[in-house]
Amino acid sequence: MRKLEDLQSLIANSVAELKYPAYPAELYEPISYILALGGKRMRPALLLMACDLFGGDVESAIPPALAIEVFHNFTLMHDDIMDNAPIRRGKVTVHEKWNQNVAILSGDVMLIEGYKLMMQVRNDILRQVLDIFNNTAVGVCEGQQLDMTFETSDNISIDEYINMIRLKTAVVLGGALKIGALIGNADQQDADLLCEFGEQLGIAFQLQDDILDVYGNPLVFGKQVGGDIISNKKTYLLIKALELVKGAQAEELTQWLTAKRFDNAQKVTAVTAIYNQANVRQYAEEAMQAYAEKAFEALEKINLPEENKQYLRDFADGLLVREY
């Protein structure tokens, strides 16, 4: 088995070798620009990992892995427009560097380029792989729409939230693993189980992200702690708090959620105190653990050598053991 870091490095080098036409520059330069911003390349590396787990040819899996990476960056380019985000990975976003129309059109081309890469899988699995890719892409769009709808919606349930993060985040992990497994000649049942492993792990990872946003160490987490509280983002913790708090606590939480002007640090401290009193961190951690266990249950059923299963267990543990 190749190390995950080696697979990520292989993807990074392969991304750097992607070449696009020089003309029209306004269409293709933004694609090269956003792909060069880096990132962990985790999603395409998972595709290569899955192929390797089943003894497949990792080199032959590079084009579809690149397809996942190009598609992922297409979604980021369009997400930045919708969020009006000025910065992506420490650099100016595409729509700020060029303009919104350029970012929309370049993103459209990225989606097509992703399909061109995905179509380089061998013919006997091409239709099935494209079906998985299509379902993954639609799921991500559905998840993004739900996330935007939740911004202005009240009474979002925990189940609705879990479904949203499954679509927006987890289906890409599951889809990448399933495609990689098929390239590696896994049978249908094992490919489905690996997909399930990826989805459940993705949900657990996002729940952990929600917890870290409030309780994480900013030096370790790499983000501003409390950003979700400041922006009233519908996370597991906020939804659970709205479900649990009563009386004066509920009134105070509502006041913070509806306030137009406030001190950021004061709001984070006050809302975190409400979370602590309602014990929402424990609820979130229990939910995260439950989805991690579902991932491991799927893993146990996969027909793989024990050492390969342990590789996946170690990967999952590494993903979910981040310092607070």
N, C-alpha and C positions, 0 to 999 in steps of 0.2 A: 504493500500500500504506500502510495506517495503521501508525503506530509501535506496538510492543508496549506501551509505557507508556500510550499513549492507550487501547488496548483494555482494559488492566488498570483504568484509571481509569473507563472506561465500565461495566465490570462492578461496580466498587466502588460507583458511583452507583446502579446498578440494584439491587444487593443492598440498599442503604439504603432503596430505595423499596418493597421487598417488605413487604406488610402481612398480619398474621395476626389472627384474632379475639381479642378481649380476654378472652373467657370460654370455657373455664376457664383462668384465668391461669397456673396451674401447668403446663399443657400447652404453651401457646404462648409464654410469656415466655422459657423457656430456648432456644427456637429463635431468637428475635430476639437474645438475649444472645450465643449462640455465633457467629452470623453477623456480629455487630457487632465481634467481636474482631479482625477484619482478616485479615492474611495477604497473600501476593503475588497471589492470584487468578490463578495461572498456568494452571491447568487450563481454566477457562472462557475465559480469554484465548486459549488455543491453539485452541479451537473457533472463536472469532471470526476468528482469524488464518487458519485453514484456509479458512473461507468467503470471506474477503477475497482469498486467494491465487488462487482460481478465479473471481473476479469476481462473487461472490454479494452479496446484500443483507445487510450486517452487522446492520442493525437487526432483520431477521427472525430472525437467529440468537441474539438475546439471550435469549429464554425457554429454549431448550435449553442455552445456556451457563450460565444460572442453575441449571438442573437439575443440571448437573455440579457446580457449587459447593455447592448444597444437599446433594447426595448425599455429596460429599467431607466436609462438616462433620458429616453424620450418622455417617460412619465414625469421625471423630475423637471424637465424643461417646461412642460405644460403646467405642472403643479406650481412652479415658481411664478408663472403668469397669474394663475388663479389666486395665489396667496399674496401677490404683489411683493414677492421677496426680493430684496436688493442683493443678497449675498448667498452664494452656494459654495460650500467647502472653502470659505475664506476668500473667494474671488467674486467679482461682479457677475450677476446672473445674465443669461443670454439676452433676455428682453430689455435689460438695463443697458447692456453693452451695445446692442444693436437697436431693436425696437420690438414691440409685441408681434407685429405681423411677420417679421423675420423669424421670431421664435416659434410661432405657430406653424409656419410653413416648413422650417427646418425640422421641427419635431415630427411633422407628417412624413417627411422623407426618411427620418430615422426609423419610424415604424416599418416602412417599406423595406429599408435596408436590413432590418431585423428579420423580416420574412425571407429575404434573399439568402441570408446566412443560414436560417433554419432549414431551408429547402435543400441544403447540402448533406442532409442525412441520407442513408442508403434507402433505396426505393421500397424495400419490403416493410419499412416502418414509417415511411413518409406521411401517409394519410393519418395514421394514429398520432404521430408527433405533432402534426399541424393542428389536429383536433385539440390536443392538450394545450398547445400554444394559444389557440383561439380562445378556449375556455378560460385560460389564465388571464389573457388580455382583457376579456370582457369583465371578468371578476374584479380586476384591479380598477377598471373604470366604474363599476358599480360601487365598489368600496369608497372610491374618491367622492362620488356623488352623495353617498350616504353620510360621509364625514362632513361634507359641506351642508347638507340638509340638517344635520344634528346641531350645527352652529346656531341655528335660529329656531330650533324645536325644543319644546319642553317635554318632560315626562318620557325621556328615552329610557328604555329598560336595559338591564344588564345583558339580556339575551340579544337585544338589537345591537348593542355595542360590540359584543363578542363576534357577532356575524359581520359587522363592519370591519373589524380588524382582521378577521379571517380573510375577507375578500381583498382588502387593501394591502395587507402585508403577507399573510401566511400562504395564500395560494401560489405566489411566485416561488416560494421555497419548495412547496410540494410539487409544483409543476416542473421545476428545474430537476429535482431529484428523480421524478418519474421518467422524464425524457432521458436523463443520463442512464437510468437503469435499463431502459429499453435498448439504448445504443449498446449497452454492455451485455445484451442478450438475456436479461432477466425474464422470467415468465410473467404473465399478466398479473397473477396474484401477488407476487413479490413486488412488482412495480407499483401496484395499488397500495400495498402496505407501506412501502417507502414514502409514497406520496402522503399517506395519512400521518406518518411519522413527522414529515416536514411541516404539514399544516398545523398539527397540534403543538409542535415545538415553536412554530412561528407565533401562535397565539400566546403561548407562555412567555416568549421573548418580549412581545409588545406589552403584556401586563407588567413585566418587570420594568420596562421602560417607563410606564406610568408611575410606578413606585419610585424609581430612581429620580424622576423629575422633581419629586417633592422631597425625598429623603436621601438622595445621593450626595456624595462628596463632589463638588464641582471640579476639583482638581483631577479626580479620577474619571468622573462621568463625561467630562469634556463639553458640558452644556451648562447654561444658566439654570440653576436650581430654582424651581418655582415658576418657570415660564408658562406651564400649563395653567397654573392658578391665575397668573396675571392676565392671560388671554381668555379665561373662562372656558378653556377647552374641555369638551365632554370626555373625560377619561373614566376609567373604572372607579377611581377614588371619588371623583365628584358625583357620579351617578349614584354610587353606594351611599355617600353622605346625604344626598338629597332624599334618598329612600329612608334613611334611618333617623336623621335629626328631627327633633320636635320642639315646639315652644319657642323660647327665646333664642336657642341655637339656630333654629330654622330661620327665624326672622333676621338674625345677624348674617347668616350665610346668604340669604336673599339680598340683603342690603349690599353686601360686597359684590355679588354677581350683577347687580343692576347699577352700581355706582359708575358714573361717567368720569369722575376725577378722583384719583386716589394716589397715595404713596405706594409704590410697588412693594417695597420691603415690608411695610405695615400690613398690606393685604396678604402677602405670603405668610407672614407670621400668624395673623388672625385666622386665616382659613386652615392653615396647618394645625392650629390648636383645635379647631372644630373637628378636623379629621381625627386627631388623636383622641378626643373625647368620645367620638363615635366608633373608634377602633377600626377604621376603614383599612388601615395598612395591613392588619392581620387578615381581614377578609380578602384583600387583594393578593396577599402572599399565599393564602390557602387556594385561591382560584388558580394562580400561576402554577402552584405545585400540582394541582389536579390535572391541568392540561399537559404538564411535563410527564406525568405518570401515564396519561393516555398515549403520548408519543412513545414511551418506553414499552407499553403494552403492544403497540403495533410492531415495534422493532423486534420483540421477542418472537413474533410469528413469522418473521422473514427467514427464508431458507438460505442462510449464509453461514460460513464458518464462524465459530465463536470469536476468533480474533478480529474479524471484520465487524461483527456486532459491537465488540468492545471499542473499536475505533469510533463508531457512531455514538456510543455512550459517552466516550471521552469528549467528542466534539460537542454534544449537547450540554454536557456539564460545563465545558469551557464557555459556551454561549450564555449559560444561565447563572454562572457564578461570577458576578461582577460586584466590585466593592461598593459599599454604601458610604 
